[in-house]
Amino acid sequence: MLAAIFAFLHHIAAFTLVSAVVAEFLLMRDELSLKNARRLLTADLALGIAAAILLVVGVLRVLYFEKGPDYYTHSTTFIAKVSLFIAVALLSIHPTREFLFWRKPVSQGKTPVVEARKVRSIRRIIHWELIGIVAIIFCAALMAKGIG
């Protein structure tokens, strides 16, 4: 039963993470407003929490609840999946740092002033995050079928 609970938590965290990145993607398509800036801060917070839960629960599943670390450390699809997760996490640092700079003006009821170049950069990074997530899901599907 405990293994099922951890699998459930892992999936909920993964779906939350995907939802948060999609929310950021959609919010960054529109012109930046105070309302969108607030929503982006919330989505980024949800993304960070979901990623932390996903990582902790994933490690616990590998160590204690599934096939064991020996199985996973010899799986190329697992290694690819973890590598992609790390890559997406590293990519997300730049948008998160930018969003954190927005907290002060947002808390004062002001729309953050962001250069068009930075907005384009954040959009591009979020696109790459989404591509990375799709690749992670593909690796998960391969793992589920014992491939790799």
RALINQUI-V282257 format. One line per field, one symbol per residue. phi: phi as a letter, one per 40 degrees, with the letter a starting at -180 (. if undefined). burial: I if it has 16 or more other C-alpha atoms within 10 Angstrom, else O. A space follows every 10 residues. Layout:
phi = ???
burial = ???
//
This chain:
phi = .ccccccccc cccccccdcc ccccdccccc ccbccccccc cccccccccc cccdcccccc cccbbbcgcc cccbcccccc ccccdccccc cccccccccc ccdcccccgb cccbcdcccc ccdcccdccc cccccccccc cccccgcg
burial = OOOOOIIOII OOIIOIIIII IIIIIOIIOO OIOIOIIIOI IIIIIIIIOI IOIIIOIIOI IIOOOIOOOO OIOOIOIIOI IIOIIOOIIO IIOIIIOOIO OIIOOIOOOO IIOOOOOOIO OIIOIIIIII OIIOIIOOII OOIOOOOO
//
